[in-house]
């Protein structure tokens, strides 16, 4: 039978061999190891979050950088929303819009519906998508074109 003293001695020797003096072997091994990279994944956006994103895009008073940050194409997509904001400013007081769910996520793409309406007319619906880019959901190029075409701005 091995005494407790011998077991502790063997354990200390094993730890010293594995760790080196004050953990230098482990530290060196960890520093030399290849980093583990996991892609940044934003959680699925909610209807409320998508409404807030569209609110920024439709607001001509919001900083252009903030508006551009919501678009896959960046500042290149802003003319469509500048035209939309101009039309919103002259729309009847009963005009409203809302992103409705469900929000369907497939990989790095989220889809939802934008509904616009005004009293006395049937609502218009637009199927929109957002792409996850660098951990943020941005309105896709295709959806920017959908809005741009609707407001006469084009793609």
Protein Blocks (a to p, Z undefined) as FASTA:
>chain_A
ZZfklmmmmmmmmmmmmnognhlmmmmmmmmpccdddddddddddfklmmmmmmmmmmmk
bcfklmmmmpfnlmmlmmmmmmmmmmmmmmcfkbccddddddddehjaccdddddddehi
acdddddddddeehiacddfklmmmmmmmnonoZZ
